[in-house]
Amino acid sequence: MRFDFNRGYGFVQPEDGGRAVYVDARALYRSGIKSIFPGQTFRFEIWKDEKGRIAARNLRL
């Protein structure tokens, strides 16, 4: 996982080894997650927006 709170976004790696998924700080805050660190595991849904971009949402520790 790579996340930069100063920039407000990062990327998470699915357990299946697939492509890293974008995650926005707002998605973390909406999920009640206040901090994350490398190696931490959590569950998330992969969501595709109207422009075809893929992002993580509904994150759970």
MOUR-V653579 format. One record per residue. N is the residue number from 1. RES is the residue in one letter. SS is DSSP state (2 for helix, 1 for strand, 0 for the rest). PHI is phi in degrees with one decimal (999 if undefined). BURIAL is 1 if it has 24 or more other ideal C-beta (glycine too) atoms within 12 Angstrom, else 0. Layout:
BEGIN
n=N res=RES ss=SS phi=PHI burial=BURIAL
n=N res=RES ss=SS phi=PHI burial=BURIAL
END
This chain:
BEGIN
n=1 res=M ss=0 phi=999 burial=1
n=2 res=R ss=1 phi=-126.8 burial=0
n=3 res=F ss=1 phi=-146.3 burial=1
n=4 res=D ss=1 phi=-121.5 burial=0
n=5 res=F ss=0 phi=-64.3 burial=0
n=6 res=N ss=0 phi=-65.4 burial=0
n=7 res=R ss=0 phi=-87.8 burial=0
n=8 res=G ss=0 phi=87.1 burial=0
n=9 res=Y ss=1 phi=-157.6 burial=0
n=10 res=G ss=1 phi=-169.9 burial=1
n=11 res=F ss=1 phi=-137.8 burial=0
n=12 res=V ss=1 phi=-118.5 burial=1
n=13 res=Q ss=0 phi=-103.9 burial=0
n=14 res=P ss=0 phi=-63.2 burial=0
n=15 res=E ss=0 phi=-61.1 burial=0
n=16 res=D ss=0 phi=-75.5 burial=0
n=17 res=G ss=0 phi=81.8 burial=0
n=18 res=G ss=0 phi=-67.4 burial=0
n=19 res=R ss=0 phi=-61.9 burial=0
n=20 res=A ss=0 phi=-60.2 burial=0
n=21 res=V ss=1 phi=-114.3 burial=1
n=22 res=Y ss=1 phi=-65.2 burial=1
n=23 res=V ss=1 phi=-136.9 burial=1
n=24 res=D ss=1 phi=-94.4 burial=1
n=25 res=A ss=2 phi=-56.9 burial=1
n=26 res=R ss=2 phi=-61.7 burial=0
n=27 res=A ss=2 phi=-64.9 burial=1
n=28 res=L ss=2 phi=-65.3 burial=1
n=29 res=Y ss=2 phi=-62.5 burial=0
n=30 res=R ss=2 phi=-62.8 burial=0
n=31 res=S ss=0 phi=-86.4 burial=0
n=32 res=G ss=0 phi=82.6 burial=0
n=33 res=I ss=0 phi=-91.9 burial=1
n=34 res=K ss=0 phi=-95.7 burial=0
n=35 res=S ss=0 phi=-153.4 burial=0
n=36 res=I ss=0 phi=-137.7 burial=1
n=37 res=F ss=0 phi=-144.6 burial=0
n=38 res=P ss=0 phi=-56.5 burial=0
n=39 res=G ss=0 phi=89.8 burial=0
n=40 res=Q ss=0 phi=-69.0 burial=0
n=41 res=T ss=0 phi=-109.0 burial=0
n=42 res=F ss=0 phi=-158.3 burial=1
n=43 res=R ss=1 phi=-100.0 burial=0
n=44 res=F ss=1 phi=-157.7 burial=1
n=45 res=E ss=1 phi=-100.6 burial=0
n=46 res=I ss=1 phi=-95.3 burial=0
n=47 res=W ss=1 phi=-122.7 burial=0
n=48 res=K ss=1 phi=-115.0 burial=0
n=49 res=D ss=0 phi=-83.7 burial=0
n=50 res=E ss=0 phi=-65.5 burial=0
n=51 res=K ss=0 phi=-94.5 burial=0
n=52 res=G ss=0 phi=88.0 burial=0
n=53 res=R ss=0 phi=-77.1 burial=0
n=54 res=I ss=1 phi=-106.4 burial=0
n=55 res=A ss=1 phi=-145.2 burial=1
n=56 res=A ss=1 phi=-92.4 burial=1
n=57 res=R ss=1 phi=-150.2 burial=1
n=58 res=N ss=1 phi=53.7 burial=0
n=59 res=L ss=1 phi=-73.4 burial=1
n=60 res=R ss=1 phi=-139.0 burial=0
n=61 res=L ss=0 phi=-79.0 burial=0
END
